[in-house]
Amino acid sequence: MDITLDKKDSNLASIKVKLNAADYQSKVDEKIKDYSKKAQIKGFRVGKVPKGVIQKMYGKSILVEEINHLVGHALQDYIKDNDLKILGEPLPNQKSVDAVDWDSQEGFEFEYNIGLVEDFAVELSKKTKVTSYEIEVDDKVIDETIDNVRSQFGKMTNPDVSEEGDVLFGAIKQGDFSHDTTIEPSDLTKTAAKKFIGKKKGDEIKVDLKKLHKDESKQAAQIGKTADELAEMDSNFIFEVKNVNRKELADINQELFDKTFGPDTVTSEEEFKHKIVDTVSQNYGRETEGWLNKTIQDTLIKNTKITLPDEFLKDWLKHTGEGKVTDADLEKEYHLYADQLRWNLISGQVAKDNEVKAEHEDIQAATRKMIEAQFMGSGLGQLGDQMDSFVENYLQGENGQNYMKMAEQVQQEKVLNFVVEKIDIKTKKVSLDKFKEIVGA
């Protein structure tokens, strides 16, 4: 067997594998002999099928299987032995595959295209500057949060006349067509929402579905139709009010405290407000941390020169997508894949250069934290002595895939924590509205 590397560019190459009969024939003969012992063919006793019959019936498929097996292992060994940093997987050159005559050839030559990672360096210094945002929890945010909590645990009432924010239930009609539906002012345009104020049971309101919703996708759903079906109808309807629903805000008392944070966690309005501030701060902290991590990744991707073999990667994505990845998909989303790949390469290089590793204890601790959050979020409380068992069962699940997923997550977190210590991060306080503007929310 002869294997050669043909480097076409700094990040693109091909591997050629040449075989002669001596490389594969003994394996093929051995497989045919094994088939003849086990094959059940009409007219022959088991174990007595002549090799010539097996050769005629299965010879070509055995040859193809053995050569593919041999070439596949040879490729992987060559890549490993030569420490080739490849992207994706080797792609067979289809011309070399199509040119094979499995019936008469004894020597074979296959070519595989590979994408390579160029050598690159990641600069981590105080020259790299990133802004970390801290959202100020002002009185407006606190009041809005408290109102949301009071609304969540409030009681539903049915007033006679609707006010701003009330939800109306009724029938939307056009000729013989009638469909029971709910009108939620928060889904409507400001102009349309005003039409539903001051209404009572039995009132009829003219509505134009095309002008009713801020979100066009909800227009057809409002009458239980598809967009295509709505397109064939007149968009003007009559909405007959059958009921007015209003969520009354819950009183600020011990019952609300207990429903929000658990029994006796807080016992006064002042403690309730402080707890709201702590909770909101933690939630905002997770949001700003996520944005900081994204900013760090984007900055390092921008500052680190990594040239990718784009055409090879696009071919590889289409090949592995088995027909589900189109040219239109690649046109729209390839840049996202490329940036994620660049970050994975950068993260791996930082980890290698600085011996950043996801230790088993780190993976266990992260899994414990995740499971605790899930149980607390569902109101099931602490697991106590059972936690170790839950952690181990999770990490052993999905044939070890859960362990690998958590290991990758921990590795990423440790790399980001390492990077944070090396670059210059300035903290800036902003309002919630300003932060939403920054992140484009």
N, C-alpha and C positions, 0 to 999 in steps of 0.2 A: 504494500500500500504506500502511495506517495501523496503527501499533503503539503500544499504550498499556499502561502499568503500573498495576495496581490493587492497592495495598498494603492487605492485610486486617489485618495485624498487624505487629509489629516484625520477625518472622521468617517471615512467610508472605505471599505475594502471588500474583497471576495476571498473565499477559501475554496480551493479546488482539491477534490479528493479523487485519486485515480486508483482503481482496483484491477487486478488481474485474477484469473481463475484460481490461482493458488491461495488468494486471500479469503475466498468464500466457499470453494467447491466442497471441501471436507465437511463444512457445517451443513451445506445443502444435502450432501449424501447421507449424513447422519440423520437429518430430519426426515428424509424420504424413507430410510430404513426404519425409523421409529413409527412413521405413518403405516408402513406395511405390516407392522406387528399389531397395530391397534385398529386399523380401518375395518369397517363392516360393509363389505361390498357384495351384492347379490352374485352368487355363482362361485364365491370363494369362502373357504373357512377362515375364521378370525385368526390372524397371525400367519396366514399362508398366501396373502395377496402378493403377487410378483412385483418387484420394484419397477419393472417397466410399466405396469398398469398405473401404479402410483405416480410415476414420472409423467405419464400422459395426462392423468387427471388433475394432479396437483403440483406438478413440477414448476410451472411458471409462478404460481402464487407463493410457493415455498421460496423460490429464488428471490422474488421481490421482497418478501418479508425478511429474509436473512440479510440481504444487501442493505435494506433500510435500517435494520437493527445495527449492522456493522458500521455503516456510515454515520448514523446518529451518535453512537458512542465515540467513534473516532473524532467527530467534530467537537463534542464536549470535552474530551481529553485534550485535544489540541488547544482549545481556548483556555482551559485551566492551566496546562503545562506552560503556555506562553504568556500567561497572565494578561490576556486580552480583556480590556474593559469594554464590554459590548453593551449596546442598548437594544432592548427587546430581545428577539431571538433570531438566529440565522434564517434567512429567507431563501428557499431554493430558486435558482435561476430556471424559469419555466422552459426556456429554450433547450437547456441541457437535459431536462427531464423528458420533454417531448421527443427529443432526438434518439432516445434509447430504444433499441430493438431487443426486447426481452427474449425473443425466440431464437436469435442467432448469435448475439454478441457474447464474447467471453471476457473482454476488457470493458470497463465502464469508467466514465468520467462525469463527476457531478460538480456543480459550482453553486456556492451559497453566498449571497450578499450579506454583509454584516455592517451595522452601524457602530462606530467607535466613539469613546469619550476622549476628547483631547485633554492633555494635562492642563490644569488650571489651578490657580491659587486663590484662596479666600482671604481678603485683607480684613482683619478685625482690629480696629483701633479707635481712638477717640475722634479721629477724623470723620468717622461715620456718625452722622447726627440724625436722631429720630425724635419726634415729639410724642410724648405720652399724655393723653388727655384724662382729666379728672372731672367728672360731671358734678356740678354743685347741686346739692339737694336743697333747693330753696322752698319757701313757703308755698308757692304755687304747685310744685311737684307733690309736696306732702299733702296738701288739701285735695288735689286730684286723686291721689292714691287712696286716701281715706274715703273719699266719695265712691271710688270704684269698689272698695271693700264693702262699704255700706250697701251699695247697689247689689253686689254679689249675694249678700245674705239678707237682702230685703224681701218684703212680701209683695206678691202680685195682687193688684186690686183692679177693679173694673169701674172706673168713673163714668159718669154719664156723658161728659164732654171732653174731647181730646185736647191735650196741651202739647207744647214742644217736647219732643223726646218720647211721646207715647207710641206704642206699637198698635196698629189697627189690623183686625182680622175681618175678612169679608170675602165677597165674591167679585171676581173681575169678569165682566161680561161684554159680549159683542154679538148681537143677533141671537141665534139659538145657542151660541157657545157660552158656557159658564164654568169658571174654575175657582175653587176656594183657595185663598192665598193670604199671606201676611205681608203687610207693608211696614218696613222698618225705616224710619226717617234717616237713620245713620247711613243707609245705603243709597239715599237719594241725593240728587242735586239740591242745592240750597233753595232754588226757586220752586222745585217740585215739592219739597218737604213742607213748605208753607201752606200748600193746598190741604194738608191733612190736620191742620190745627183748627180747633173749634168745631169739630165734627162729632156727631152722635149716631147711635144706632139707627139705621134706616136711611141715612144721608147717602146721596149718590154723588160721586166725584168724577169728572171727566179727566182721563189720563192719556197721555201720548207716551207709549213705552219707549220710544226713541229719545224722549227728552226726560224720562223719569229717573233713570239710573246713571250714576257716575261710571259704573262698570258695565260696559256693553254686554258682557257675557251673562249678566243677570236679567237682561231684558226678556229673553225667551223663557228662562227658568221661572219668571214671575207668573207665566200662564201655563207652565207645565209643557212647553213645546221646545223643539230644537230651533236653532238659529235659522236653518233652512225652512222649517215650517212657518216660523214667524215672518220670514221674508215674503211669503206668499199671502200674508194676511194684511189687513189694514192695521196700522199701529195704534189707532185710536180706540180706547176701551172705556167702559163705565165701571167704576169700583163702588160697590154697595157695602157700606159699613155694617158689620154684624156685631162687632164687639170692640171695645176700647180696652187695651191692657196697659197698666202702668205699674212700674216697679217702684214701690215706696222705699226710700232709704231706711235701712235698719237704724234703730236708736243706738247711740254710743253708750253701751252699758256692758256689764260683765258677760252677758250672753254673747255679744259681738266679740269681746276679747277672747272668749273661750273658743268660739267657732273659727276665729282667725289664726290664733297661735297655740291652741290647745288649752285644756283646763288649768286655770290658775297660773298660767305663765306670766300674764300681766294682770294687775288688779286695780289699776287706775287709768284715767284718761291720759295723764302725763306719761305713764309707763307705756301705754298703748302707742302714743305718738313717737316716743323714743324708739320703740321696737319697729315701728313703720320706717323710721329714718334708717335704722340699721339694716333692715331688709332691703330697702330701696338702694342703699349704698352698696350692699353686696351684689345685688343684681346689676347695677351700673358698673361695678368693678369688673364683673365677668365680661360685660360688653366692651369696656375700654381695654381690658387685657386682650380680648380677642382681636380688637382693632390694632393694638400695639403689635401683636404677633404678626398680623398680616402686613403691617407697615415695615417691620423688620425684614420679613421675607421679601417683600417687593423691593426694598432698598438693596439688599444683598444680591438679588437677581439682577438688578440694574447695574450694580457696581462690579459684578463678577462676569468676565467675558467667557461665555461658554457657547461655542458654535455647534449647533445640532445638525445632523444629517436629515434635514426636514423631509425631503422626498422619500428617503428610505423609511422614515418613521411613519409617514402617511401610508405608504404601501403596507407596512407591517400592521398598522391599525386596521386597515381594510381586510387584510388577510386573516387576522385573529378575530375580526368582527363577524366573519362568516356570512358576509352579505348584508349585515345589519348596519354597517357604517358606510355612508355614501360620501361622494365628493362634496355635496352640499353640507353635510355634517362637519366635514373637515374644514371647509371654508369658514364655517361659523364658530367652531369650537377648538380647532387645533391649537390656537395660541394659548388657550387655557391649559391644555395638556402639556404643551411645551414649557410653560412657566412652572407647572407643578413638577415636571421632570427636572428642570434646572434646580428648583429648590431641593428636591430629593438628592441630587448630586452634591449640592452645596452642603446640605445637612450631613450627608455621609462623609464628606471631606473634612468638615469641622470635627466630627466625631472621631475620625481616624487620626487626624493631626494632633488632637488633644486628649486622646484616650477617654472619650466620653462614652460610657456604656450603660445599658439598661440592665442592672443587676437583678437577680431573681427576687431579692427582698423589695426592690423598688416596684417591680411588677405586681407583687402581692399587695403592697401598700396601696398602689393605685387602684387595683381591683377592689380592695376593701372599701376604699373611699367611694368608688362608683356604686357599689351595691348598697352601701349605707345611704347614699343620696337617693337611690331609687326607692328604698323602703320608707325613708322618711317622707319623701314626696308623695307616696301613696297612702300615707297615714298609718303605716304598719308599725312604726316605732323601731326601737333597737332590736338587733338579733341576738345580742349577748354571746353566750358560749357557742352558738351555732354558726357564728360568722366565719370561722376558719374553714368549716365544712363547705359553706356556700362559696367561699373564695376558691378552694381547690376544685370543687365540682365545675365551677364556671371555667377555670383555666384549662381543665382537661376536656371541655366540651368541643364539639365540632372538629373532632380528630386533631386537636392541637391548634386549630386556627384561632381560637379565642386567645390563646397564650401569645401567638405571634402578633395578633392585632394589638393586644395590650403592650407587648414589648416595643412595637413600633411607636405607639402613642407615647410611652414613657421616654423612649429615645429622643423623640421630637421635643418633648418638654425639657429634657435635660440639655439638649443642644441650644434651645432658645434661651434657657436660663444662663448658659455659659456665654452666649453671645451678648446678652443684656449686660453682663459684667464688663465686657470688653469695649463696648461702643458708648457713645455719648447720648444719653437720653434726658431730655428736658421735659419736665412736667408742666402742663398748662391747664388751669381751671377754666371750664366753659359751662355754659348753660346746656340743658338737655336739647333745646331747639338748635343751638349752635352745633352740638355734637352730631345730631341727625343731619344737619346740613353738610358737615364735614364727610360723613360716611355715605352720604347720598341716600339716606333712608327716607 
